[in-house]
């Protein structure tokens, strides 16, 4: 692990894969800093172009402010020139502002903001992001997290265009609408007709639709999966025009990726596999959190065995 102390701000030219880093915990709920170091080294070595910490599946709501800052500090210092985006979503702007200022002072590349589930109209959504941008500071690059399946906030392409137009510090959309392929096409059409400036579009949903999202104009992935190195390979192959190879690799992982995408159990699957890969010392979640049953673990092991026929990275001891 190395640190250069170089501050790299997120821009609209971001592309590639920004894995959502899980927060490693010991079985008793303490933060496992040694596993954070292993994750950093893994991301640096597997082709990631950035990392997002303190996302929804990073168990951010279970952390105190000081813990959040400590985790971000370790990631930023360890990642060197790899840009680190920090999730700062919070019920109120005071907490959002405090965490943003602390992590940006440490060298974060930008922050990610999810909408509260109370927003219903386009005016409410646009107004919220305008207030959030003002609260954190106009010089802080931010990412819109568009995840209606979790946040119950429906962002149309038109309202995203409005947020982008009204907030110059908006540089990226984390797109995880479902279905959402047409949304990507519409946003890129806005860029082509000049009605919206360019922003980066990196996709979530565990990578479940990444194969076609890339073909619709996405710049990559900003999501978690227990094989983020596969996501890096798919994005690289797709960008190089190697369509068949990208789909073949993606298709080999699809049964495991689908299994991991289950609401309520997905993080347990992800942490279990990452522990088996030697990246985490424990697959524990901080309470409240779930765990895999023996039957579920056996199913995941079976999926790994089948995947290993096509991808040697799944051959785990």
N, C-alpha and C positions, 0 to 999 in steps of 0.2 A: 504494500500500500504506500502511495506517495502523495505528497501535497506540494503544490507549487505556490499556493496563496494567490492565484490569479482569479480575478472576479470576471465572470462571463455572464452578461445579461442575455436573457431570452429575447429572440427576435422573431419576426414573421417568417424568417427563412428556416426555422427549426424543421428538422426532418429526421427520419430514422425511427428508432425505438427508445422511448423513455419508460422503462419498466416502473410499475408501481411497487415500491419496496415494501415488503411486509415488515412489521415491527417485531423483532425477535424477543420473546419472553422466556424466562425460565418457568418451570412448573409452578413456582410459588408467586408468579406475577412480576418478578423483578425483570428489568430490561437487560437483555443479554448483549453487552457491547462487543464481545468477541465475535458473535455471529454477524453483527453489523459490519465489522471489518471484513469478514469473509464475503458477505454480499457485495461490498464495494469492489473487492478484488475480482469477484466473478463478473460483475457488470462491466468493469474496465476491460476484462479479457474476452467477453463474448460478443462484442460489437455494439453495445448500447451507445447511443449518442447523447444520452442524458438519463436522469433518474428523477422520479417524483416520490417524495416522502410525505408521510402524514396524510395519505389519502383515506378514502372510506374504508378500504380493505387493509390499510395500515393501522387500523384501530385507533385513529386519531382522537375520536371522542372519549376514549378511555385514558387519555394522557393528561397530566397537568401541564400548565404553561411551561414550567421549568423543564419537565421531561421532554416536551416537544422541542424546546430550544436545544437541549443537550443532544437529542437524536439528530436534528438538523446540523448542529455543529460538527458532529462526528462524520456525517455524510459529506458535508461540504469540504472539510479539511482533508478527508481521505480521497475524494474524487479528483482532486487537482483541477484540470481544465474542463472536466466533464460537468456540464451545467446541471444544477440541482434545483428542481422546482418544489416548492413547499406548499402543501395544502393548508390554507388558513381559514377555511370556512368556519363560521361561528354564529351563534344566535344573535349576537350584537356586534356592532362595529368597533366598540372599544377593545374587545378581545382580539378581533381580527387585526386592528391597527397595531396593537402591542406585539403580536406574534410576527406580523409582517415587518415591522421596523427592526425587531431583533434579528430575524433571519437574513434580511437584506444587508444589515450591517456586517453580518458574518460572511457574506459573499454568495448568498443564494442568487440564482439566475432570474427568478420570478416567483409568482405565487399563483395558486389555483383557487378559484372561488366557485362554490356551488350555490345555487339559489335556495332560499328557505322554502319549505313546502306550502307556505301560506300565499305564494304568488299565484295569481290566476290570469290576469289580463296582460296583454302586451305592454301597456303603459306601466303596469306594476313591475314587470320584469325589467324593462329598460330603465325605469327609475331606480330600481334596486342596484343595478350594476353601475349606474352613474354615481349613486351615493357611495357605493363600495369603493369605486376608483378614487373618489374624493377623499374618503376616509384613509385609505392606505397611502395616498400620495400619487400625483399624476406622473411621477417619474418611475413608478414601479410597474414593470411588465406583468400583465396578468393573463390567466387562462380562464375561459368560460368552461365550466363543466356542465355539459348538457346531458343529463341522465334522468329522463322522465320516469323510467321504471322504478327508480329508487326515490326520487325527490318529488314526483307527482307534479312537475312543472313542465308544461308543454311549450317549447320554444320553436316557433315557426322559423323558416329561413329568413323571413322578412324582419322578425324581431332581432335575430342574430345580426343581420345587416345593420339594423338601427344601433345596436350596442356597439358594433365596430365603428360606425360613423361617428357616434357621439363620444367615444373614448379612445383617443389615440394610443393609450397605453395597453389596449387589448391587442395581443399579438398572436393568440392561439385559441382554437376551439378544441376542447376534448369532446369529441363526438361519440356519444354512446346511446343515441336514440335507436329504437328497434320497432319496426323496420326503419332504416335510416339511409339506405343507399340513394334514394331520390333526393334526400336533403343535401347530401354531398354534391350531387350533380347540379342542384339548383344554386348552391352557394358558389360553385366554380363558374356557373353561367353568369351570376352577378358580377364576378370579377371580369369575365370576358366582355360583358357589355358596358363595363365601366361604372356600374352602380354601387360597387363595393370594392374597397381596396383589398389587396391580398393579405390573408392571414394564413398561418399554418393550421392544418387540420390533422390532428393525430387522434386515433380512434381507440375506444375502450371496449366494453362488453367482453373482457377477457380474450379479445382477439377473435371472437366467434365468427365475425364476418370479414376478417381482415383481407382474405383473398380477393374478394370483390370490391371492398372499400378502396384498396390501392388502385384498382382499375377505374374507379369512379373519380379519382383525383385526390385521395387522401395522401398525406405526406409520410404516414407511418402509423405507429401504434404508441399509445400512452396508456398502458394497461398492465394488469398482472396476469401471469400464467406461470405454472410451475416449471415451464421450459421457455423462459424469455429468450434464450438463445435461438430457439426455433422461430420466434417472431422476428428476430433480427435477420435470420436467413431468408424468411419469406419476403420481408420488405426489400432486402438487397436483391433477391432474384427478380422480384416484380419490377423494381426500378431499372434493372438491367435488361428488361424485356424477355426474361426467361419464364414465360407464362406457365408452360407445362411443368417445369421443375418446381416453381413456386406452389402450384396447386397440388402436385404430388406430395410434397413435404407437408403441406397444410392438411391434406386429406388423411395422411397417416396419423396425425395428432388429433384429428377431429373427435374421435370417440372419447378420449381423455379430456379434451378441452370442453366438450359438451358436459361431461360428468362434473367437471370442476365448476361449471357455470350455474349449478343448482343454487337457487337462493337459500341462504341460511346454512348451507354446508360447504359452499365453495371455498371459503378461506381455510377450513379444516383440511380439505383435500389438498389445497395448494401448500399449506405448511407441512403436511405429512410427506408429500413428495419432495419438497425442498429439504426436509430433514433427511430423507433417504438419500438425497443427492449430496449430502454432507455440507449443505449451506447453512442449516440451522441446527443448533444443538438440541432443540426441543420443538415440537409442533404445537406447543401450548398457546392458547389465546388468553389474554387477560379477561377476567370475569367482568361482565357476563359474556360467556362465549361457549361454543359447543365443541364437541370432539367426535371423531368418527367411531362408530361401533365396530366391533370385530368383523362383522359382515361387510361393512362399507370398506374397511381397510383391505379385506380380501378382494373385493371388486376392483379397487384401485390397483392392487398388485397384479391382478389379472390383466387389466388394461395396460400396465407398464410392460408386462411380458409380451403382449401382442405388439405394442409399439416398438419394442426392441428388435423385432424382425425387420423393421424399416429404418429405424434410427438408433444407432448404437449408444447414443447418450442415455437411452432408457434402460440399458443393461446395468441394473443396480444390484449391489450385494445386500 
